[in-house]
Amino acid sequence: MGNVLRNDTVNRSLEQKTEEELWVDYRKTRDPKIRENFIRQYAPLVKYVAGKVAIGMPSNVEFDDLVGYGAFGLMDAIDKFDPEKNVKFKTYAVTRIRGAIFDELRSIDWVPRSVRQKTREVEDTIGALEAQLGRTATDQEIANSLGVSEAEYLKTIMKISGTSILSLNDVWFSGDENDKVSIGDSIEAPSSLNPDVIVEKEEIRRVIVEAVQELPDKEKKILVLYYYEELTLKEIGQVLEVTESRVSQLHTKAILRLRAKLTNIRKGII
């Protein structure tokens, strides 16, 4: 009976404090009750992020598994969040949750080797061709370089579309554990730079943002709508008045082109 009364008292105390006050308390005390409160409060965010990741994933990737992976990211975010930095917890947590999901997907290596090889082949072809042309390559030009018809090339794009979201979240620059830049992060917040980041990180983010700006308009728009406006592929299709499968195709082409461009920049080719 005493434990029940104490728990009720603790719960009432938590309810009476603002979220900002709870973060300050948690940073000082690491009180497990406050941690549990944050986990319950932000559990829907894990399902939301898992749902976003699940779109376009192969059928063998279970939604519940993604939620489980993301829960570890939420707990990590709670433990490492610094309320004194001018960042909302939700914004910080989304990155951590998604990162935990992709880290686990990489560790179980769910992408078939044949698909991985084909993705690399297409990406390398686009990179070499656009470096040579000095402009965006057309589908026909890419198909010719691959030695296939344009229809076969587009069929390949659809086949590898499930891996494109994962590849966009690869870390492009990494300082310490809390100082990373992925391509996806830069699309999501194209104009926001943490004022205390190191110069190299700012430069990498600038390069990524510029590379996004150089994409064909429709591909660029799809990336921004998906990663920044957080629309689903179906919703983007309604905005652009094209089918969901067409959006998926354009999304994949944009990411392959973007990664190829960034690889060329990193190698000093362009």
Secondary structure, 3 states (H helix, E strand, C coil): CHHHHHHHHHHHHHHHCCHHHHHHHHHHHCCHHHHHHHHHHHHHHHHHHHHHHHCCCCCCCCHHHHHHHHHHHHHHHHHHCCCCCCCCHHHHHHHHHHHHHHHHHHHHCCCCHHHHHHHHHHHHHHHHHHHHHCCCCCHHHHHHHHCCCHHHHHHHHHHCHHHHHHHHCCEEEECCCCCEEEHHHHHHCCCCCCCCCCHHHHHHHHHHHHHHHCCCHHHHHHHHHHHCCCCCHHHHHHHHCCCHHHHHHHHHHHHHHHHHHHHHHHHCCC
